[in-house]
C-alpha cells in the first residue's frame, strides 16, 4: 500500500486570531460631500426607508411607556428620518453619564509589589 500525497489545495488554512491585547480597528471612510441632505425626500433613499421601517417594527414590540411617541406619518425627509433614528438609538442604547474609574487593587501580604 502506498500513501497518496495530500492534496494541498483541498486544505484550508486556519484563520489567524488577532492578539487578545490589541483592539479590532475598523476604518470608516468619511461620507462624500452632499451624501446627506436633510431636506431630501425619504422616498429617494431606500436605505433610510428600510432603517426607519425596521425601527418602527421594533418600536411596536416595546411597552407603551418605552416608545418614542414619534408620529411616523411625519417622517418624510432624510432629516425627519435622522431625528427619529437618533431618538430610537438613544432610547435603545443609553450611554452612561460618565465612565467609571477602576482603581488598582490594594497590595497586601503575599501579593507581589
C-alpha positions in Angstrom: 0.0 0.0 0.0 1.3 3.4 -0.9 0.1 6.6 0.6 -1.1 9.3 -1.7 0.3 12.8 -1.1 -2.3 15.0 0.5 -3.8 17.5 -1.9 -2.7 20.8 -0.6 -5.3 22.8 -2.4 -8.1 21.0 -0.5 -6.8 22.1 2.8 -7.9 25.4 4.3 -5.5 27.5 6.3 -6.7 28.2 9.8 -7.6 31.9 10.3 -5.1 33.8 12.4 -6.6 35.2 15.5 -5.8 38.8 16.5 -3.8 39.1 19.7 -6.1 39.5 22.6 -4.4 42.7 23.8 -5.0 44.6 20.5 -8.4 46.1 19.8 -10.0 45.4 16.5 -10.0 48.6 14.5 -12.4 49.3 11.7 -11.6 52.2 9.4 -14.7 54.1 8.3 -14.3 56.4 5.4 -15.8 59.9 5.6 -19.1 60.2 3.6 -18.9 62.0 0.3 -19.9 65.7 0.4 -23.7 66.0 -0.2 -24.4 62.4 0.7 -26.7 63.7 3.5 -29.4 66.2 2.7 -31.9 66.8 5.5 -34.4 68.3 3.0 -34.2 65.4 0.5 -37.4 63.3 0.4 -37.1 60.0 2.2 -38.5 58.3 -0.9 -35.2 58.9 -2.6 -33.2 57.0 0.0 -34.1 53.3 0.2 -31.6 52.5 2.9 -33.0 55.1 5.3 -36.6 53.9 4.4 -35.6 50.4 5.5 -33.9 51.6 8.7 -36.9 53.7 9.6 -39.3 50.8 8.9 -37.1 48.4 10.9 -37.1 50.7 13.9 -40.9 51.2 13.6 -41.5 47.5 13.7 -39.1 47.2 16.7 -40.8 50.0 18.5 -44.1 48.2 18.2 -42.7 45.4 20.4 -41.8 47.8 23.2 -44.1 48.5 26.1 -46.1 51.7 25.5 -44.1 53.7 28.1 -40.8 52.9 26.3 -41.9 54.0 22.8 -40.7 57.2 21.3 -44.1 58.8 20.7 -42.8 59.9 17.3 -45.6 60.4 14.7 -44.4 58.0 11.9 -46.5 59.9 9.3 -44.3 62.9 9.8 -41.1 61.2 8.6 -41.0 62.4 5.0 -37.4 63.8 4.7 -33.9 62.5 5.5 -33.8 65.0 8.3 -37.0 63.6 9.8 -35.6 60.1 9.5 -32.3 61.1 11.1 -34.2 62.6 14.1 -36.3 59.5 14.6 -33.3 57.1 14.2 -31.3 59.2 16.7 -34.1 59.2 19.2 -34.7 55.5 18.9 -30.9 54.7 19.1 -30.5 56.8 22.2 -33.5 55.1 23.8 -32.3 51.6 22.9 -28.6 52.2 23.8 -28.4 54.7 26.6 -24.9 55.9 27.4 -23.6 56.2 30.9 -23.2 59.8 32.1 -19.5 59.3 32.9 -17.2 56.4 32.6 -16.4 54.7 35.9 -12.9 54.7 37.1 -11.2 51.5 38.1 -8.7 51.7 40.9 -5.9 49.2 41.4 -6.4 46.6 44.0 -4.5 47.3 47.2 -1.5 45.2 47.7 -1.4 43.1 50.8 0.6 40.2 52.4 1.5 37.6 49.8 1.0 39.9 46.9 3.8 40.8 44.5 4.6 44.5 44.7 
